[in-house]
């Protein structure tokens, strides 16, 4: 599972060919013992995160929407994608 970004203790990843379970563009977020799948529309699809981290990821998604959709489109085709600037 390639890493897309990393900031504030969170690791954001995309899976290749990962469009069957949730049926919508999404990222996987890992933070300590927490794991979550979050749609590129900000919806929590599965798992959990502390609320402050969820809101932070949702803001990051808004800031990088175009880059995220581009990376998603490549990933579901099994193609490589570029990393995205972490939130500072």
C-alpha positions as CSV (number, residue, x, y, z in Angstrom):
1,X,0.0,0.0,0.0
2,X,1.9,3.1,-1.2
3,X,2.2,6.1,1.1
4,X,0.5,9.3,-0.1
5,X,1.5,11.6,2.7
6,X,2.5,11.7,6.3
7,X,2.0,14.5,8.9
8,X,1.1,15.0,12.6
9,X,1.6,11.3,13.4
10,X,-0.8,10.2,10.6
11,X,0.1,8.1,7.6
12,X,-2.1,8.4,4.6
13,X,-2.1,5.6,2.0
14,X,-3.9,4.5,-1.2
15,X,-4.3,0.9,-2.3
16,X,-3.9,-0.1,-5.9
17,X,-7.1,-1.5,-7.5
18,X,-9.1,-0.6,-4.3
19,X,-12.5,0.4,-5.7
20,X,-14.7,-2.6,-4.8
21,X,-15.2,-2.5,-1.0
22,X,-16.3,1.1,-0.5
23,X,-17.2,1.8,-4.2
24,X,-16.0,5.4,-3.9
25,X,-12.7,7.2,-4.0
26,X,-11.1,7.0,-0.5
27,X,-7.8,7.0,1.4
28,X,-6.6,4.9,4.3
29,X,-5.4,6.7,7.4
30,X,-3.2,5.2,10.1
31,X,-2.7,7.0,13.5
32,X,-1.2,4.9,16.3
33,X,-3.7,2.1,17.0
34,X,-6.4,3.8,14.9
35,X,-7.2,3.0,11.2
36,X,-9.8,4.6,9.1
37,X,-11.0,4.7,5.5
38,X,-12.1,8.2,4.5
39,X,-13.9,9.1,1.3
40,X,-12.5,11.9,-0.8
41,X,-15.7,13.7,0.1
42,X,-14.6,13.6,3.8
43,X,-17.1,10.8,4.8
44,X,-15.8,8.3,7.3
45,X,-16.3,5.0,5.5
46,X,-14.9,2.6,8.1
47,X,-12.7,2.4,11.2
48,X,-12.2,5.3,13.5
49,X,-9.9,8.3,14.3
50,X,-9.9,10.8,17.2
51,X,-12.3,13.6,16.1
52,X,-9.5,16.2,15.9
53,X,-7.5,14.0,13.6
54,X,-10.6,13.3,11.5
55,X,-11.3,17.0,11.1
56,X,-7.7,17.6,10.2
57,X,-7.7,14.9,7.5
58,X,-11.0,16.3,6.2
59,X,-9.5,19.8,5.9
60,X,-6.4,18.3,4.1
61,X,-8.7,16.5,1.7
62,X,-10.4,19.8,0.8
63,X,-7.0,21.5,0.2
64,X,-5.7,18.7,-2.0
65,X,-8.9,17.5,-3.8
66,X,-7.6,17.6,-7.3
67,X,-4.3,15.9,-6.4
68,X,-6.2,13.2,-4.5
69,X,-8.5,12.4,-7.3
70,X,-5.6,12.2,-9.7
71,X,-3.7,9.9,-7.4
72,X,-6.9,7.8,-6.9
73,X,-7.5,7.5,-10.6
74,X,-3.9,6.2,-11.1
75,X,-4.1,3.8,-8.2
76,X,-7.3,2.1,-9.3
77,X,-5.6,1.5,-12.7
78,X,-2.6,0.0,-10.9
79,X,-0.4,3.0,-11.9
80,X,2.0,4.9,-9.7
81,X,1.1,8.3,-8.3
82,X,2.9,11.2,-6.7
83,X,2.9,12.0,-3.0
84,X,1.0,15.0,-1.7
85,X,2.3,17.8,0.4
86,X,1.8,17.2,4.1
87,X,-0.2,19.7,6.2
88,X,2.0,22.0,8.2
